[in-house]
Amino acid sequence: MSETSTNKIDGSWRKSSFSNPSGNCVEVAEATNNLVAVRNSRDPEGGTLFYTRPEIDAFVRGAKAGEFDDLTS
């Protein structure tokens, strides 16, 4: 994960269609330096975390496999 100020958002912010109306979700966007940006949708002016594509890939694969299901309820 990278938090340097040299990374910039290079695409539109988007969130999952599974997000609820109260805004409890994260948003992602493509960023410079081949990174993916992640932020809290309820605080768009707050901090942004930047992850490498392999980091995002590992997380998405784990989520699809149910590895984080215990954190959702």
Secondary structure, DSSP 8 states (H G I E B T S, - for coil): -B--TT--B-S--B--TT--TT---EEEEEEGGGEEEEEETT-TTS-EEEEEHHHHHHHHHHHHTTTTGGG--
